[in-house]
Structures are given as C-alpha cells and as structure tokens.
C-alpha cells in the first residue's frame, strides 16, 4: 500500500522523483573529493582581467580522455586521449583549465542537467576524479553553455554581456568547423575590430591537427584566437598558449547565443549552421548579405 502510494507520488512529481533517485544513488558520490570550480562570471572576469587562454572540458572531452566513448563529431583517438589528459593535468600560468561546475555544485541548473551530470558522476566519478587536482581552482567550462540549461535566464543575459568584453575592439581569428559559422546572422562579435576564419572539418578535426596548428600559428599572431572545434579545441588552445598565443576554446558559444535570441526552451536547429545536438533537418544556406561577409572572412580551409 505505502509502496503504491509512493509510486503514484513519484509519477506526479518530477522533483520528488529526482530527490528520491538522488538519495538512492548518493553512495556512488559521497566519498568523492571536493573539486573547486568557479562560476561562469568568475571565469569570464578572470579571463578579461588576466588575458589568459582557456581550454574547456565537457563530457565529450572527459569521456575521450578516459577511453569511454566519444561525441558524434570525433571518433575515439588514442593520441587525442593522451593529449586531453596532458592538458587537464597541466599547470600553465597563462592558461585556465575549465571543467563543468556540476562537479562542484548543481546550483542554478535545470532538472534534466542535474540528472545527466549526477548519472555521469555515478558512472565515472571514481576514475574521473583521480585526474583532477584537489588543490586547484578550475574555470567553469559552461561559460559557453550559458543559456539553455540555466534556470535563471537573467544569469544568461548577464554572462552574454560579460563574454563580449573578451573580444572588445580586438582582431579575432576563428578556427571553427566548416558549418559552425560563428557570429553569422547575430551581433555576438559586432564589437570586435576584425574577424578572419580558418575552416576545419566539422567531424574528426583531430585527424588534421598538425595542419590546423600550423595555420593557427601562421595567421594568429596578435589576434585573439577563438576555437570552436570539439575536443580538438582543448588541445589546440593549450599548444597555442605554450607558443605565446592568446587562445580561447569557445565551443558552443554561438549556438547558445542564438538559442538565447530565439528564447528557445529546448535544443533546436539553427538556420545556416550545424548543430550537433539536434537530429532535425538543418538548413545550411546563408542568406545575403551575411553570406558575402562570411565568405570574405575566410582565409584558409584545412582538411575540407
């Protein structure tokens, strides 16, 4: 009787169901060490003040590093796994290594995001936390995923405004997937003084890593190098930083900004660019005058 009543309550109340599941799986997480991670705003302010580079880790990068799967846009690669471990455990003064703040706190996240990350920690926590430095304060990788998963959208708008300070009146070099098309059709980078692009494969970019790094070195001097290239971006930011370049692994930033402008409530396709998280048919045609501006900004194509 009590079990039946509890089952009905859980079916009617998703929040109650979540907390029941949370408590039932607590033993998988309770003995893990505390890993300190900044808020999105703290990380951005740190980047603006210090002009450091950033390399970011989401579940895709972490899974590849552990040899436990990969996102759809990058096949498992042993060298990439080793390089991702190297970057995560690095300690360069001019590089912020960023991981999801969900390893420290789930505050402000939507319910489905909490489910995902608690389940991820339940499955991988013991191994994953062995890679982290308990004495270190990590940046927040979610600074480029600032909208869709946030409960409080006022935080999202505040973060978007802060992000623009990173490239204010600066020359930018985008190193992006062929269909990423950052800034096309929106005002995200309108305060930059100039934008040039190097286009790379939308999938398995790490297969062309040496050529991409060479192109970045050739064209990135005195520019802020903005990289949206999946797990390859984490390694590329690190290598460029060691060579004295200013590199920002910005991943999903343009897609999240577009979803914010659309006031999207869920993952949605975006006209003119590839969105890896949706299986809906996507329209890659760029309307004028954006098309001409975009094509004139392309200075190199690697592996495509």
C-alpha positions in Angstrom: 0.0 0.0 0.0 2.7 2.5 1.0 4.9 1.5 -2.0 1.9 2.0 -4.3 1.2 5.5 -2.9 4.9 6.4 -3.1 5.0 5.3 -6.8 2.0 7.4 -7.6 3.5 10.4 -5.9 6.8 10.0 -7.8 5.0 9.8 -11.2 3.1 13.0 -10.4 6.0 15.0 -9.0 9.2 15.0 -11.1 11.1 17.0 -8.4 10.2 14.4 -5.8 11.2 11.6 -8.2 14.6 13.3 -8.7 15.3 13.7 -5.0 14.4 10.1 -4.4 16.8 9.0 -7.1 19.4 11.4 -5.8 19.3 9.9 -2.3 19.2 6.3 -3.6 22.4 6.8 -5.6 24.2 9.0 -3.1 26.6 6.3 -2.1 28.2 6.5 -5.6 29.3 10.1 -5.0 29.5 10.8 -1.2 33.2 9.7 -0.9 34.5 11.6 -3.9 36.8 14.5 -3.2 35.6 18.2 -3.4 36.7 19.7 -6.7 36.5 23.5 -6.7 35.2 25.2 -9.8 34.4 28.9 -10.4 31.1 30.3 -11.5 30.7 31.4 -15.2 31.0 35.0 -14.2 34.1 34.5 -12.1 35.8 32.7 -15.0 35.0 35.3 -17.6 36.1 38.2 -15.3 39.4 36.2 -14.7 39.9 35.9 -18.5 39.2 39.6 -19.1 41.5 40.8 -16.3 44.4 38.4 -17.0 44.1 37.9 -20.7 44.8 34.2 -20.2 43.8 31.5 -22.6 41.2 28.8 -21.7 40.9 25.1 -22.5 37.5 23.6 -21.8 36.3 20.1 -20.9 32.7 18.8 -21.2 31.5 15.2 -21.0 32.8 14.5 -24.6 36.4 15.5 -23.8 36.4 13.7 -20.5 34.9 10.5 -22.0 37.5 10.5 -24.8 40.3 11.1 -22.2 39.1 8.1 -20.3 38.6 6.0 -23.4 34.9 5.6 -22.7 33.2 6.9 -25.8 33.2 10.0 -27.9 30.8 12.6 -29.3 29.4 12.1 -32.7 31.8 14.6 -34.3 35.1 13.0 -33.1 35.9 9.3 -33.3 37.9 7.8 -30.4 41.6 8.5 -30.9 44.4 7.2 -28.6 46.7 10.2 -29.1 43.8 12.6 -28.5 43.0 10.8 -25.3 46.6 11.2 -24.1 46.7 14.9 -25.1 43.5 15.6 -23.3 44.9 14.1 -20.1 48.1 16.2 -20.6 46.1 19.4 -20.9 43.8 18.6 -18.0 46.7 18.0 -15.7 48.8 20.9 -16.9 49.6 23.9 -14.8 50.5 26.8 -17.2 50.2 30.3 -15.6 48.6 31.8 -18.7 46.0 29.0 -19.2 42.7 28.4 -17.4 41.7 24.8 -17.5 37.9 24.6 -17.3 35.6 21.8 -16.3 31.8 21.6 -15.7 30.9 23.4 -12.4 28.4 20.5 -11.9 31.4 18.6 -10.4 31.3 21.1 -7.6 27.7 22.4 -7.5 24.4 21.9 -9.4 23.0 25.2 -8.3 21.0 27.0 -11.0 20.9 24.0 -13.3 17.7 22.7 -14.8 16.5 19.3 -13.6 17.5 17.3 -16.7 21.0 18.8 -16.5 21.2 17.6 -12.9 20.1 14.2 -13.9 22.7 14.0 -16.6 25.6 15.1 -14.5 24.8 13.1 -11.4 24.3 10.0 -13.6 27.7 10.8 -15.3 29.4 11.1 -11.9 27.7 7.9 -10.7 29.2 6.0 -13.6 32.6 7.7 -14.0 33.3 9.6 -10.8 35.8 7.3 -9.1 38.1 7.2 -12.2 37.4 10.7 -13.4 38.1 12.5 -10.1 41.5 10.8 -9.9 42.6 13.1 -12.8 41.6 16.3 -11.0 43.8 18.3 -8.7 42.1 18.8 -5.4 44.2 21.9 -4.6 43.4 23.6 -7.9 40.5 26.0 -8.7 39.2 25.2 -12.2 37.5 27.5 -14.6 33.9 26.9 -15.5 33.5 25.2 -18.9 29.8 26.1 -19.0 30.7 29.8 -19.8 29.9 28.9 -23.4 26.8 26.9 -22.5 25.2 29.8 -20.6 21.6 29.7 -21.7 19.6 26.5 -22.3 20.4 24.6 -19.1 20.1 27.6 -16.8 17.0 28.0 -14.6 17.5 31.8 -14.2 17.8 33.4 -17.6 18.9 36.7 -16.1 22.2 35.0 -15.4 22.4 34.0 -19.1 21.9 37.6 -20.3 24.5 38.8 -17.8 27.0 36.2 -18.9 26.5 37.0 -22.6 27.2 40.7 -21.9 30.3 39.8 -19.9 31.6 37.5 -22.7 31.7 40.3 -25.2 34.4 42.0 -23.1 36.8 39.2 -24.1 37.0 40.4 -27.7 36.0 44.1 -27.4 37.9 46.1 -30.1 40.2 43.1 -30.8 41.1 41.3 -34.0 39.8 37.8 -34.0 40.8 34.6 -35.7 38.1 32.0 -35.7 39.2 28.4 -36.0 35.9 26.5 -36.5 34.2 23.6 -38.0 33.1 24.1 -41.6 29.5 24.6 -40.7 29.9 26.4 -37.3 29.7 29.9 -38.8 30.2 31.8 -35.5 28.6 35.2 -35.5 26.8 34.8 -38.8 23.3 36.3 -38.5 23.8 37.7 -35.0 25.6 40.5 -33.2 27.7 38.4 -30.8 31.0 39.6 -32.2 30.0 43.0 -33.6 32.2 44.8 -31.1 35.4 43.1 -32.4 37.5 45.2 -34.7 38.0 42.4 -37.3 37.2 38.7 -37.9 39.1 36.2 -40.0 38.3 32.5 -40.3 40.1 29.2 -40.8 37.6 26.5 -41.6 38.2 22.9 -40.5 36.4 19.6 -40.7 33.1 19.5 -38.8 33.8 15.9 -37.8 37.1 14.3 -36.8 39.0 17.5 -36.8 41.9 16.0 -34.8 42.8 13.9 -37.8 44.0 17.3 -39.4 45.6 18.6 -36.2 49.1 19.3 -37.4 47.9 21.3 -40.3 45.3 23.2 -38.2 48.0 24.1 -35.6 50.4 25.3 -38.4 47.6 27.5 -39.9 46.8 29.0 -36.5 50.5 29.8 -35.9 50.7 31.4 -39.3 47.6 33.6 -39.0 47.1 34.1 -35.3 49.8 36.5 -34.2 48.5 39.5 -32.3 44.9 38.1 -32.5 42.5 36.5 -30.1 42.2 33.0 -31.5 38.6 31.7 -30.9 38.4 28.0 -31.4 35.1 26.0 -31.9 36.3 22.6 -32.8 35.1 20.0 -30.3 37.7 18.1 -28.3 40.5 19.3 -30.7 39.9 22.9 -29.3 41.1 21.9 -25.8 44.4 20.6 -27.1 44.9 23.4 -29.6 44.3 26.1 -27.0 46.9 24.5 -24.8 49.5 24.2 -27.6 49.0 27.7 -28.8 49.2 29.1 -25.3 52.6 27.4 -24.8 53.7 29.2 -28.0 52.7 32.6 -26.7 49.3 33.0 -28.5 46.1 34.0 -26.9 43.6 31.2 -27.5 40.0 30.8 -26.3 38.2 27.4 -26.5 34.7 28.8 -27.1 32.9 25.7 -28.2 29.1 26.1 -28.2 29.1 29.9 -27.6 27.4 30.9 -30.8 24.7 28.2 -30.7 23.8 29.2 -27.1 23.7 32.8 -28.1 21.3 32.0 -31.0 19.1 30.0 -28.7 19.0 32.9 -26.3 17.9 35.3 -29.1 15.3 32.7 -30.1 14.2 32.3 -26.5 14.4 28.6 -27.1 13.2 26.1 -24.4 14.9 23.1 -25.9 17.6 22.1 -28.4 16.6 23.5 -31.8 18.2 23.6 -35.3 19.6 27.0 -36.3 19.4 28.2 -39.9 22.8 28.4 -41.6 24.9 26.3 -39.2 25.4 22.7 -38.0 24.1 21.9 -34.5 25.4 18.6 -33.3 22.8 18.1 -30.6 19.8 18.0 -32.9 18.8 15.4 -35.5 16.3 17.6 -37.2 16.9 18.5 -40.8 19.1 21.6 -40.9 19.3 24.3 -43.5 22.9 25.4 -44.2 22.2 28.1 -46.7 23.4 31.6 -45.6 21.2 34.4 -46.7 22.6 37.7 -48.1 24.2 40.0 -47.1 25.6 37.6 -44.3 26.8 35.2 -47.0 29.2 37.7 -48.7 30.6 39.0 -45.3 31.1 35.4 -44.1 32.9 34.2 -47.3 35.1 37.3 -47.4 36.3 36.5 -43.8 37.6 33.0 -44.8 41.4 33.0 -45.2 42.1 29.2 -45.1 40.5 25.8 -45.3 42.1 22.8 -43.7 41.1 19.2 -44.5 37.9 20.1 -46.3 
